[in-house]
Amino acid sequence: MRAVALAAVLVLAVAGCGGGGGGGADAGAETETGAEAETDAETGAEAETEAETGAETGTDAEGDAVVVVTFNTGTAGVPGGTEPGDNFGYGPVQAGWSDTWYGNGLAWTAFVDAAAAFLADVRPDIVAFQEIFYSGRCPEIPAEARVGFVCETWQPGDPTVAQLLVGAGWQVACHPGKPDKCLAVRRAFGHFRGCDADLCLEGLAGSTVPGCGSGARVARGVIERSAGPPLTVVNFHGTSGFDPESLACRVAQVEQVFVDLGDGAPGANGDANIILGDLNTDPGRLASDDPSAARWLDFTGPGSAFHFVTELGEDAPATYGGLLSIDHVLSDTFDGACWSAGTTEGHPPVTEARIFDHQPTVCVLRR
């Protein structure tokens, strides 16, 4: 393994990206706490212009574009300095509460507002969330740990964090047993098959991999489009870590995407498929050392039905620790141009506080 790849693995292993943490965001399973550097997914000025145009309109002139975002909204530590005033009132005490009670899932109101504003500017059609706090757990949190967080004012029946991020006119569906992992679709674009409400907590199809924590880390949603044929979308959040057990879990999760989700069919089983999320490995850099990274390549590339839309390889923009690319978008039907907030030129970060482990990746997909 090259020295840079080894260093990156150590960053992932020590930080526990997607691994254990506080009990708020991901009941009975792993929670992401790692620090991640920004990504630079753009491949040229022409591609950037195309991506920006699609993001501004939510579609291209022919109505063929699909704007997608994958955003691991996990938070960790205290951004910048140590004084709360530096970070919208978020300091060491609040970071401790986030870890203990919110599982480091997005829950600090000022950061929720910043992420919502970002998505409003991008105007995507589909968003994949990982590591997002589920507001239904607010009653479990003590009063002093609610101040400044969404739980300070939340009441039963209020929107969840995922719903706050996308706003009105959207539908949210989450993984079975994992309310911190959700897909969202703009209703003008389409709706999830089998989900009639604005929020379907277990509205996606998925199953637990035995021995790999509770709930589904891979889930499928079928979007009935307002214009055009149905679209199958898979949200992926791989198990973190580089111990043998974690590697085996990720291999099994990749196979859920392409072989059997647990219902006898691959997760990506539609006529047109989009796969997006946090892989917790880098198929472009770690394939020779991580069997789960290699397993992605078994199903993608020349001669395969699927391909990475986001960039792969030693020179690909790093999305974790400045060393690895772990947030990706794949498809069998669409190509496109991608960019990342806070990294790609002309695209500022979601918030100057730099609280997020991941920067969101945006792709404008076209057939």
HELIX and SHEET records of a PDB file:
HELIX    1   1 ALA A    3  ALA A   15  1                                  13    
HELIX    2   2 ALA A   45  THR A   57  1                                  13    
HELIX    3   3 PRO A   84  ASN A   87  5                                   4    
HELIX    4   4 PRO A   92  TRP A  101  1                                  10    
HELIX    5   5 THR A  109  VAL A  122  1                                  14    
HELIX    6   6 SER A  135  GLU A  140  5                                   6    
HELIX    7   7 ALA A  143  ALA A  145  5                                   3    
HELIX    8   8 VAL A  150  GLU A  152  5                                   3    
HELIX    9   9 VAL A  161  VAL A  166  1                                   6    
HELIX   10  10 PRO A  244  PHE A  258  1                                  15    
HELIX   11  11 PRO A  291  ASP A  298  1                                   8    
SHEET    1   A 7 LEU A 199  CYS A 200  0                                        
SHEET    2   A 7 TRP A 170  HIS A 175  1                                        
SHEET    3   A 7 LYS A 178  ARG A 186 -1                                        
SHEET    4   A 7 ILE A 126  GLN A 130 -1                                        
SHEET    5   A 7 VAL A  66  ASN A  72  1                                        
SHEET    6   A 7 THR A 361  ARG A 366 -1                                        
SHEET    7   A 7 ASP A 335  SER A 340 -1                                        
SHEET    1   B 6 GLY A 190  PHE A 192  0                                        
SHEET    2   B 6 VAL A 218  ARG A 225 -1                                        
SHEET    3   B 6 LEU A 231  HIS A 237 -1                                        
SHEET    4   B 6 ASN A 273  ASP A 278  1                                        
SHEET    5   B 6 ASP A 327  SER A 331 -1                                        
SHEET    6   B 6 HIS A 307  PHE A 308 -1                                        
END                                                                             
